[in-house]
Amino acid sequence: MELVNLNEDEYNRFEQKNPKGSFYQSVLQKKYYEDSHQDSYLLGVKEKNEVLLTALMRKIKSHTGDVYEIMGGPLVDFENNNQIIAFFLKELHKYLKKKHAYYLRIVPNEKTQRVENNGKVVNYDLKNYSSLYFAEGFIYRSFEQVGYVFATPHYEYQKRIEGLNKKTLFQSYSKKAQYSIKKTYEFGITTRNISYDELEMFHENTTKTAKRLGFYDKELSYYQSVYRTFGDNAKFMIAEINLSDYIGHFQEIIRNLKDKIDQMILIDSKREKPTKTRQIKELRSQVEQHEKRIVQAKKLIEQYGKKINLAGALFFIQPQEVSYMFSYTNAEFKNFYGPYRIQADMLEFALKEKVPVYNFYGVSGDRSGHDGVYEFKKGFQGYMVDNMGAFILPINKFRYQFLQTIKKIIRRR
C-alpha cells in the first residue's frame, strides 16, 4: 500500500462506489477551495493500482502555523478495513511532518447516536474506530471542545426517503406540516432556483435573519463561489408569493361562499322553521376571515409590492443525500409558510432524483420543545443523529502543547 495524490477521475470513481461519502462531492469541494484560494489535496491509499481509501484535505493558514483538515473522511468501510485506515493515518502523519504542519484535524462522517421522533435512542459503538486514531497519537475533541460551531453541526436532523413515492412522502409528515404545505398551494406560493445575479439579494436576506436570530452568516463571496463551483449540484431556492393572485384567489372563494349563503337563505325562506341558520353563520365567518386576508394583502402590496420573497435556502445535491444548508425566513411573512413549501418541493426533488437521504442539517440537540428549528424540521418526521466530533493530531507537539497551555491560562483569567 502507498499514500498518493489522486487525480479527479480516480477520486470520483471511488466516491461513486462508496456513497457513504463525505459532506460534499469532494472534487467539487476541492474546486471550491481553489476558487477561494485555499490549498487542498485529493489523497488516497492505493495497492496494485486499486484505490482503497480517499480523503479530501485542505490547508488552513494561521498565525500559529498551517493546520490541515479532513472533513467527512476518510472514505472507507472501516468495519472491514481497519488496517487500511491505520496505514493511512500513519503515512499522513509522516507526510505532514515533511510539510512542517502545526496540527491535523479530522472530522469523520461517523455518528455516535440516532434519536427517533418518539425518543427512542440507538447508540453506535465506535470504540474500535476511535482506537485506530488513538494508536497514532490523535486526541479526541468533542465539537464543544474543538470550537467547531459553524463548520459542521454537533447534531443533524435527517430523513430517509428511499422506497417512498410522492403520496407516501407527503403522508409521512406530521399533520401540522401537511396543513402548512397545503396552505402554500392554496396561497399560490411558488419556488424557484435563483440566478447568479440574485445572490446579493439572497445574502442580504440571510444576513438579516442571522442578525435577528443571533447566528453566523457567510460572506457574499462564499455564496458566489459555491454558485460558480457547484453548478447544478447547488440550488439556491426561494419561495415567493404574488399577492394579486392571492387576492384574486380569495375573492373567488368569497363569491362562491356568498352564493352558497344566498341559496341557503332562499331554502330557509320557503320553510316554516329555518334549518340552515348554523351553516349560514359558519359560512359568513369564513367570508369574514378571507376578507381580513385580502385587507392584509392589500396593505402588504402598498408596503412591499405585488411579489414578495418569503424565504430562501441553499441546498447541496449529492448522490447519497440532499443537504439543506444556509437559509432565511422573512419573519413578517411567516404566516404564508414559505419555508414549508421550500422543504416540500426539495424533498420531492430528492425523491425524483432517487437520493436516499434528505439532510435537514443542524439542530441544537434540545428536544424539550424550546428549539423552534428542531420542531420545524421534526414536522417532516425524520430522526436526529449525533456526529462523532474531531480527532486532533499535533504534528509540532511542542508548539501545540505550549499554545494550548497559553489558551487555558487566558480562559482562566
URGITA-V581768 format. One record per helix or strand of 2 or more residues. SS is the DSSP state (2 for helix, 1 for strand). FROM is the first residue (numbers start at 1). TO is the last residue. If there is no record, write none. Layout:
ss=(SS & SS)
from=(FROM & FROM)
to=(TO & TO)
This chain:
ss=(1 & 2 & 2 & 1 & 1 & 1 & 2 & 1 & 1 & 1 & 2 & 1 & 2 & 1 & 2 & 2 & 1 & 2 & 2 & 1 & 2 & 2 & 1 & 1 & 2 & 2 & 1 & 2 & 1 & 1 & 2)
from=(2 & 8 & 26 & 40 & 50 & 67 & 82 & 103 & 111 & 121 & 127 & 139 & 143 & 155 & 166 & 175 & 190 & 196 & 220 & 234 & 243 & 277 & 307 & 321 & 331 & 338 & 357 & 372 & 383 & 390 & 397)
to=(5 & 17 & 35 & 47 & 60 & 71 & 98 & 107 & 116 & 123 & 135 & 141 & 146 & 160 & 171 & 187 & 193 & 213 & 233 & 242 & 269 & 304 & 317 & 329 & 336 & 352 & 363 & 378 & 387 & 394 & 412)
